[in-house]
Amino acid sequence: MSDSQFDQLRKVIYQRAGIHFLDSKKYVLESRLSRRVEELEFENFDQYIMYLTTGPYQMDEFQEMFNRITINETSFFRNEPQLLYFEQQVLPKLIEARQKTKTLRIWSSAASSGEEAYTLAIQLHRSLGIRAMDWKIEILGTDISEKVLLQAQEAKYPHYAVRTLSPMVLQKYFKQEGSFYHLDPSLKTMCRFEKLNLKDRISARRFGTFDVIFCRNVLIYFDDEMRKGVINMFHDQLAKDGTLFIGHSESLRNLNVKFEQIAAPQAFAYTKL
Ligand SMILES: C[S@@+](CC[C@H](N)C(=O)[O-])C[C@H]1O[C@@H](n2cnc3c(N)ncnc32)[C@H](O)[C@@H]1O
C-alpha cells in the first residue's frame, strides 16, 4: 500500500465512521485489507479504493471493510473497579429514582460481541434480584460491525471469552454445552443488539433516551471532532440524572462538552451539566 493509497483509504474511513488511522497505523490497515484485495482478485489497492467508493457495491463493501478493520477486543467485567462503581453507586440510586416507572434503559454504544451488555445484565440481575420480574429493563448494544453483532446476538461464548468470570457467576448465569457457554435466556432477553455507526447522530435518535450510557474503548479511535460529536449526541440521549461511562484511557478533557466528571477514582463516569 503506497502512502497515497493509505491517505485515500483513511480519508474515506474517517468520512464514513470517524475512525482516524494515525500514520503509524498504516501497516494495520494494509495487513487487514490485503487479504480482501486478494479475495476480490484485484491487482492493487487503487482498484479496491475504486470498488469501495464508486459503483453498486459501496455500502456492502464498507460493511465488509468495517468488519475487518475494527478492533473488537472486549471481555466480561472489563475494568471491574469501574463496573463495581456502576453497580454499587449508580444502580441503587437509579433503582430508587425509577421506582414509579420501574423502567431502566442502558446503552452499550460500542458493544462489540456483547460481553459488556451481558455484564450489565448480570449486574442488574444481581441488584434487583427477584424484583427484576416487575421491571422493564432494556440494554441496547450497538456497534458498526455486523460481524460482532451476530456473535452478540448468539450469546454463546468459547472458554477463552468467559475466562474473566468467577466460577460462581459462570455457574449461575451460563450453561455449558460442549466447548461453549450459553448465557441464561432470562439475561439474554434483557439485551438487544442493533447496528449503529456512532457518526450517524440522526439514526441514533430512534433509540430514544437512556439512563446510563457506556462508551468504552472506542473514543480512542476517533479524533477530537468526532469525539465531540459523539459526546454531544450522548448528551441529547441521556436522562437528566443519567450517567455516562467512558474507557479508562479516554477523557472528555479539551472537548468543551456539557458533562462533569464524577469525583471517584476509577469510575471514569460523567453526569450532565
Ligand atoms: C475495542 S471494542 C470495545 C468494546 C467494549 N466497549 C469494551 O470496552 O470492551 C471497540 C468497538 O467499537 C466499534 N466501533 C468502532 N468505530 C465505531 C463507530 N464509528 N460506530 C460504532 N461502533 C464503532 C468497533 O467495531 C468495536 O467493536
The ligand as an SDF file (V2000), in Angstrom:
LIG
                    3D

 27 29  0  0  0  0  0  0  0  0999 V2000
  -12.3300   -2.2000   21.4590 C   0  0  0  0  0  0  0  0  0  0  0  0
  -14.0480   -2.5010   21.2070 S   0  0  0  0  0  0  0  0  0  0  0  0
  -14.7230   -2.0240   22.7530 C   0  0  0  0  0  0  0  0  0  0  0  0
  -15.8080   -2.9650   23.2220 C   0  0  0  0  0  0  0  0  0  0  0  0
  -16.3860   -2.6660   24.6040 C   0  0  0  0  0  0  0  0  0  0  0  0
  -16.9930   -1.3620   24.6670 N   0  0  0  0  0  0  0  0  0  0  0  0
  -15.3130   -2.7830   25.6480 C   0  0  0  0  0  0  0  0  0  0  0  0
  -14.8540   -1.7550   26.1750 O   0  0  0  0  0  0  0  0  0  0  0  0
  -14.9020   -3.8990   25.9770 O   0  0  0  0  0  0  0  0  0  0  0  0
  -14.4760   -1.1100   20.1430 C   0  0  0  0  0  0  0  0  0  0  0  0
  -15.7410   -1.3460   19.3150 C   0  0  0  0  0  0  0  0  0  0  0  0
  -16.1410   -0.1000   18.7200 O   0  0  0  0  0  0  0  0  0  0  0  0
  -16.6890   -0.3690   17.4440 C   0  0  0  0  0  0  0  0  0  0  0  0
  -16.6420    0.8630   16.6250 N   0  0  0  0  0  0  0  0  0  0  0  0
  -15.5650    1.4610   16.0460 C   0  0  0  0  0  0  0  0  0  0  0  0
  -15.9410    2.5580   15.3810 N   0  0  0  0  0  0  0  0  0  0  0  0
  -17.2880    2.6690   15.5330 C   0  0  0  0  0  0  0  0  0  0  0  0
  -18.2580    3.6090   15.0730 C   0  0  0  0  0  0  0  0  0  0  0  0
  -17.9300    4.6560   14.3060 N   0  0  0  0  0  0  0  0  0  0  0  0
  -19.5450    3.4060   15.4190 N   0  0  0  0  0  0  0  0  0  0  0  0
  -19.8990    2.3410   16.1980 C   0  0  0  0  0  0  0  0  0  0  0  0
  -19.0350    1.4250   16.6620 N   0  0  0  0  0  0  0  0  0  0  0  0
  -17.7370    1.5910   16.3310 C   0  0  0  0  0  0  0  0  0  0  0  0
  -15.8340   -1.5000   16.9130 C   0  0  0  0  0  0  0  0  0  0  0  0
  -16.4840   -2.2340   15.8890 O   0  0  0  0  0  0  0  0  0  0  0  0
  -15.5590   -2.3290   18.1720 C   0  0  0  0  0  0  0  0  0  0  0  0
  -16.4420   -3.4110   18.2990 O   0  0  0  0  0  0  0  0  0  0  0  0
  1  2  1  0
  2  3  1  0
  2 10  1  0
  3  4  1  0
  4  5  1  0
  5  6  1  0
  5  7  1  0
  7  8  2  0
  7  9  1  0
 10 11  1  0
 11 12  1  0
 11 26  1  0
 12 13  1  0
 13 14  1  0
 13 24  1  0
 14 15  1  0
 14 23  1  0
 15 16  2  0
 16 17  1  0
 17 18  1  0
 17 23  2  0
 18 19  1  0
 18 20  2  0
 20 21  1  0
 21 22  2  0
 22 23  1  0
 24 25  1  0
 24 26  1  0
 26 27  1  0
M  CHG  2   2   1   9  -1
M  END
$$$$
